[in-house]
Amino acid sequence: MPVTESRLRDALAPGRTLDTLPPEFDELGERYSGKVRENFSSGGERIIVVSDRISAFDVVLGTIPFKGQILNGLARYWFEASADVATNHMIATPDPQAMRAHECTPVPVEFVVRAYLTGVSSTSIWRAYERGDRVFCGHVLAENMVKHQRLPVPIVTPSTKAAKGGHDRSVSRSWLIGQGIIEADHFDVIAKLSLALFARGQELAAERGLLLVDTKYEFGIDSAGELRVIDEIHTPDSSRYWYADTYEEAMAEGKDPRSLDKEFVRRWLVAEGFRGEGTPPTLPDSIRIEAARRYIETYERLTGTLFEPSASSPLPRLRENLGVRPAGDGRPKGR
């Protein structure tokens, strides 16, 4: 059954979206809180709980109904669909919003792959081109290109991984190597894997009538020294998608392509005068609901299946599925 307008509105009620996890979840392991994910490390494994928080311009803005379930489900879909291209960290998904994964030491670089001259953030390739830059992250760009134009070939444009609350910075391969952040051979292996993953993503997205415009990949090294894809892959948070059937028409008319990702939220923020500095505007319910619709459509288009969210409140369900005792419960700990 499709997710109706009334169900989306019901999901806006307090306790129906997952923002933060209370302290009792710390029994799962050492906690690290990201902008969207809560991570718990113990015994060589990691439990990743995907909240419903949404961030843009590296700032957390609030919550979106069912977002965590969608991201977790899409990450599982894509990890399975690309396992023959690159090894990933997924072990299992014990809850609609949680994943068990191999514990990995993160590579301190985000591998961003871009296929189009686009973007609204300060680190985007279009903003740099608009400023007059003709070299971006070490790649020479042609003159007289226009916004949203397809690049001759996809390119790897790495970025730094800022601490929570900071801003990522687009950099070049040579800068990263010169700073001692990553060795040249290691960078090249990961860059090759990133382009192969992107090619798989573009191929499967095209079958669903979508263009995978750009994305980011994160990698880590497990306890055995094996390189794995970590975090998420090809989700609406990490990737930009456009409708394939209207791209050429939009370009001919000088319009923005129809998008199916959280770029919708970024553009709303920009229209409100926010680009990552200062206090962000509060997301109105209409924007939260429209964002949820887009996340749901992305899930259904990419997977070819109907999105059927869990009807239960997230905290009690997560406690049960992850074996976490409620606060004040004197029973022995479980996993």
C-alpha positions as CSV (number, residue, x, y, z in Angstrom):
1,M,0.0,0.0,0.0
2,P,1.4,3.4,-0.9
3,V,2.4,5.8,1.9
4,T,-0.5,8.3,2.0
5,E,-0.5,12.0,2.9
6,S,-2.3,11.3,6.2
7,R,0.4,8.7,7.1
8,L,3.1,11.1,6.4
9,R,1.4,13.7,8.5
10,D,0.9,11.2,11.4
11,A,4.6,10.5,11.2
12,L,5.4,14.1,12.0
13,A,4.1,13.7,15.5
14,P,6.5,13.7,18.5
15,G,8.1,10.3,18.9
16,R,7.3,9.1,15.4
17,T,10.6,10.2,13.9
18,L,14.0,9.2,15.3
19,D,16.2,12.2,16.2
20,T,18.6,11.1,19.0
21,L,19.1,7.8,20.9
22,P,18.9,7.9,24.7
23,P,21.9,6.9,26.9
24,E,20.8,3.2,27.4
25,F,21.8,2.5,23.8
26,D,25.4,3.0,24.9
27,E,25.4,-0.6,26.1
28,L,25.7,-1.5,22.4
29,G,29.3,-0.2,22.4
30,E,31.4,3.0,22.2
31,R,29.2,5.6,20.6
32,Y,30.1,8.0,17.8
33,S,27.4,10.4,16.6
34,G,27.5,11.6,13.0
35,K,25.2,14.1,11.3
36,V,22.7,11.3,10.5
37,R,24.0,8.0,12.0
38,E,24.6,6.8,15.5
39,N,27.5,4.3,15.6
40,F,28.2,1.8,18.3
41,S,31.5,-0.1,18.2
42,S,32.2,-3.3,20.2
43,G,34.1,-6.6,19.6
44,G,35.1,-5.9,16.0
45,E,31.6,-5.0,14.9
46,R,29.6,-1.8,14.6
47,I,25.9,-1.2,15.0
48,I,24.8,1.7,12.8
49,V,21.5,3.2,13.6
50,V,20.2,5.6,10.9
51,S,18.2,8.4,12.4
52,D,15.6,10.5,10.6
53,R,17.8,13.6,10.8
54,I,18.4,15.5,7.7
55,S,21.5,17.6,7.1
56,A,22.5,20.1,4.3
57,F,25.6,22.2,4.0
58,D,27.0,20.1,6.9
59,V,24.2,21.4,9.3
60,V,21.5,19.2,10.9
61,L,18.1,20.7,10.1
62,G,15.5,18.4,11.7
63,T,13.9,15.1,10.9
64,I,12.0,13.7,7.9
65,P,9.4,10.9,8.2
66,F,10.7,7.4,7.4
67,K,14.1,8.8,6.2
68,G,16.2,6.4,8.3
69,Q,14.3,3.4,7.1
70,I,14.7,4.5,3.5
71,L,18.4,5.2,3.8
72,N,19.1,1.9,5.6
73,G,17.0,0.0,3.0
74,L,18.7,1.6,0.1
75,A,22.2,1.1,1.6
76,R,21.4,-2.6,1.9
77,Y,20.1,-2.7,-1.7
78,W,23.2,-1.0,-3.1
79,F,25.7,-2.9,-1.0
80,E,24.1,-6.2,-2.3
81,A,24.0,-4.9,-5.9
82,S,27.6,-3.8,-5.9
83,A,29.3,-6.5,-3.8
84,D,30.9,-8.0,-6.9
85,V,32.5,-4.5,-7.6
86,A,33.8,-3.7,-4.1
87,T,33.8,-5.4,-0.7
88,N,31.6,-3.6,1.8
89,H,31.1,-3.6,5.5
90,M,27.5,-4.8,5.8
91,I,26.8,-8.0,7.8
92,A,23.1,-7.8,8.5
93,T,20.1,-5.4,9.0
94,P,18.5,-6.4,12.4
95,D,16.1,-3.4,12.2
96,P,14.6,-1.3,9.4
97,Q,16.9,1.6,10.7
98,A,19.9,-0.4,11.8
99,M,22.8,-2.3,10.2
100,R,25.4,-4.6,11.7
101,A,28.8,-4.0,10.0
102,H,32.4,-4.9,10.2
103,E,34.3,-2.4,12.3
104,C,36.7,-0.5,10.0
105,T,39.2,2.3,10.4
106,P,38.0,5.0,8.1
107,V,40.1,6.3,5.2
108,P,40.3,10.1,6.0
109,V,39.1,11.1,2.5
110,E,35.7,11.2,0.9
111,F,35.8,10.0,-2.7
112,V,33.3,12.2,-4.6
113,V,32.6,11.2,-8.2
114,R,30.9,13.8,-10.5
115,A,29.5,13.3,-14.0
116,Y,27.9,16.8,-14.4
117,L,28.8,20.4,-13.8
118,T,26.3,21.1,-11.1
119,G,25.7,21.8,-7.4
120,V,24.7,24.6,-5.0
121,S,27.1,24.2,-2.1
122,S,30.3,26.1,-1.7
123,T,32.3,22.9,-2.4
124,S,30.4,22.1,-5.6
125,I,32.1,22.0,-9.0
126,W,29.6,24.4,-10.5
127,R,30.2,27.1,-7.8
128,A,34.0,26.8,-8.6
129,Y,33.4,27.1,-12.3
130,E,31.0,30.0,-11.8
131,R,33.8,31.8,-9.9
132,G,36.1,31.4,-12.9
133,D,38.1,28.3,-11.8
134,R,39.1,26.1,-14.6
135,V,40.9,23.5,-12.6
136,F,38.8,21.7,-10.0
137,C,40.5,19.1,-7.7
138,G,43.3,18.8,-10.2
139,H,41.0,18.3,-13.2
140,V,41.1,20.8,-16.1
141,L,37.7,22.0,-17.2
142,A,36.9,23.3,-20.7
143,E,35.8,26.9,-21.4
144,N,32.2,27.8,-22.2
145,M,30.5,25.1,-20.3
146,V,27.1,25.7,-18.9
147,K,25.4,24.7,-15.6
148,H,24.3,21.1,-15.3
149,Q,26.3,20.1,-18.5
150,R,27.5,16.5,-18.6
151,L,31.3,16.2,-18.2
152,P,33.2,14.3,-20.9
153,V,33.9,11.5,-18.3
154,P,33.1,11.1,-14.6
155,I,35.9,12.5,-12.4
156,V,37.0,11.8,-8.9
157,T,37.0,15.0,-6.8
158,P,38.1,14.1,-3.3
159,S,37.2,16.1,-0.2
160,T,38.4,16.3,3.3
161,K,36.3,14.7,6.1
162,A,35.5,17.5,8.4
163,A,34.7,16.8,12.1
164,K,31.0,17.0,13.1
165,G,29.9,20.6,12.7
166,G,32.7,21.5,10.3
167,H,32.7,21.8,6.5
168,D,34.2,19.4,4.0
169,R,36.7,20.9,1.6
170,S,37.2,19.9,-2.1
171,V,40.9,19.1,-2.7
172,S,43.1,17.4,-5.2
173,R,44.9,14.1,-5.3
174,S,48.3,15.9,-5.2
175,W,47.2,18.0,-2.2
176,L,46.1,15.0,-0.2
177,I,49.4,13.1,-1.0
178,G,51.5,16.2,-0.3
179,Q,49.8,16.6,3.1
180,G,50.6,13.0,4.0
181,I,46.8,12.2,4.4
182,I,46.9,9.3,2.0
183,E,49.6,7.5,-0.1
184,A,49.5,7.7,-3.9
185,D,49.0,4.0,-4.5
186,H,46.2,3.8,-1.9
187,F,44.5,6.8,-3.4
188,D,44.6,5.3,-6.9
189,V,43.2,2.0,-5.9
190,I,40.3,3.6,-4.1
191,A,39.7,6.1,-7.0
192,K,39.5,3.2,-9.4
193,L,37.0,1.4,-7.2
194,S,35.0,4.6,-6.8
195,L,34.7,5.0,-10.6
196,A,33.7,1.3,-11.0
197,L,31.0,1.7,-8.3
198,F,29.8,4.8,-10.0
199,A,29.5,3.0,-13.3
200,R,27.4,0.3,-11.7
201,G,25.2,3.0,-10.0
202,Q,24.7,4.8,-13.3
203,E,23.8,1.6,-15.1
204,L,21.2,0.5,-12.6
205,A,19.8,4.0,-12.2
206,A,19.4,4.3,-15.9
207,E,17.3,1.1,-16.0
208,R,15.0,3.0,-13.6
209,G,14.8,6.2,-15.7
210,L,17.2,8.1,-13.5
211,L,20.6,9.8,-14.0
212,L,23.1,9.3,-11.2
213,V,24.7,12.7,-11.3
214,D,27.2,12.6,-8.5
215,T,27.9,10.8,-5.3
216,K,30.4,10.2,-2.5
217,Y,32.0,7.0,-1.2
218,E,33.7,6.3,2.0
219,F,36.1,3.5,2.6
220,G,37.7,1.8,5.7
221,I,40.2,-0.9,6.5
222,D,38.9,-3.8,8.6
223,S,40.9,-5.7,11.2
224,A,42.3,-8.1,8.6
225,G,43.6,-5.2,6.5
226,E,40.9,-5.5,3.8
227,L,39.5,-2.4,2.1
228,R,35.7,-2.0,2.4
229,V,33.1,0.4,1.3
230,I,31.5,1.9,4.5
231,D,28.8,4.2,5.7
232,E,26.2,4.4,2.8
233,I,26.2,4.1,-1.0
234,H,24.0,5.7,-3.7
235,T,21.4,7.0,-1.2
236,P,19.5,10.3,-1.7
237,D,21.7,11.8,1.0
238,S,25.0,10.9,-0.6
239,S,24.0,11.1,-4.2
240,R,22.2,13.4,-6.7
241,Y,19.6,11.9,-9.1
242,W,17.8,13.6,-12.0
243,Y,14.9,12.2,-14.1
244,A,16.5,11.0,-17.4
245,D,13.5,11.8,-19.6
246,T,13.4,15.5,-18.9
247,Y,17.2,16.3,-18.7
248,E,17.7,17.4,-22.3
249,E,14.5,19.5,-22.3
250,A,15.6,21.3,-19.1
251,M,19.0,22.0,-20.6
252,A,17.5,23.4,-23.8
253,E,15.3,25.7,-21.8
254,G,18.1,26.7,-19.3
255,K,16.2,25.2,-16.4
256,D,17.3,23.1,-13.5
257,P,16.8,19.4,-14.2
258,R,14.1,17.7,-12.2
259,S,15.8,16.1,-9.2
260,L,14.9,13.2,-7.0
261,D,17.1,13.7,-3.9
262,K,17.7,16.1,-1.1
263,E,18.8,18.8,-3.5
264,F,15.2,19.9,-3.2
265,V,15.9,20.8,0.5
266,R,19.2,22.5,-0.4
267,R,17.5,24.7,-3.0
268,W,14.8,25.7,-0.5
269,L,17.5,26.7,2.0
270,V,19.3,28.8,-0.6
271,A,16.0,30.5,-1.5
272,E,15.7,31.3,2.2
273,G,19.2,32.8,2.2
274,F,21.0,30.0,4.0
275,R,24.1,28.4,2.6
276,G,25.6,26.8,5.7
277,E,26.5,29.8,7.8
278,G,24.6,31.1,10.8
279,T,21.3,29.6,12.1
280,P,19.3,27.6,9.5
281,P,15.6,28.3,9.0
282,T,13.2,25.8,10.5
283,L,11.9,23.3,8.0
284,P,8.1,23.7,7.6
285,D,6.0,20.6,7.6
286,S,5.2,21.0,3.9
287,I,9.0,20.8,3.1
288,R,9.4,17.8,5.5
289,I,6.5,16.0,3.8
290,E,7.7,16.8,0.3
291,A,11.2,15.6,1.2
292,A,9.7,12.3,2.5
293,R,7.8,11.8,-0.7
294,R,11.0,12.2,-2.7
295,Y,12.9,9.8,-0.5
296,I,10.1,7.3,-0.9
297,E,10.0,7.7,-4.7
298,T,13.8,7.3,-4.9
299,Y,13.6,4.1,-2.9
300,E,10.8,2.7,-5.0
301,R,12.3,3.7,-8.3
302,L,15.8,2.3,-7.6
303,T,14.7,-0.9,-5.9
304,G,11.7,-1.6,-8.1
305,T,9.7,-2.4,-4.9
306,L,7.0,-0.7,-2.9
307,F,8.3,1.1,0.3
308,E,6.5,-0.4,3.3
309,P,7.6,1.4,6.4
310,S,7.4,-0.1,9.9
311,A,4.3,1.1,11.6
312,S,5.8,1.0,15.1
313,S,7.5,3.9,16.9
314,P,11.3,3.7,16.3
315,L,12.7,3.7,19.8
316,P,10.7,0.8,21.3
317,R,11.3,-1.2,18.0
318,L,15.0,-0.5,18.0
319,R,15.3,-1.5,21.7
320,E,13.6,-4.8,21.0
321,N,15.5,-5.6,17.8
322,L,18.9,-4.6,19.1
323,G,18.4,-6.1,22.6
324,V,18.7,-2.8,24.5
325,R,17.2,-2.6,27.9
326,P,14.9,0.4,28.7
327,A,16.3,2.8,31.2
328,G,15.8,1.6,34.7
329,D,15.4,-2.1,33.6
330,G,17.5,-4.3,36.0
331,R,17.6,-7.3,33.6
332,P,20.9,-8.5,32.3
333,K,22.2,-6.8,29.1
334,G,21.6,-8.3,25.7
335,R,22.5,-7.8,22.1
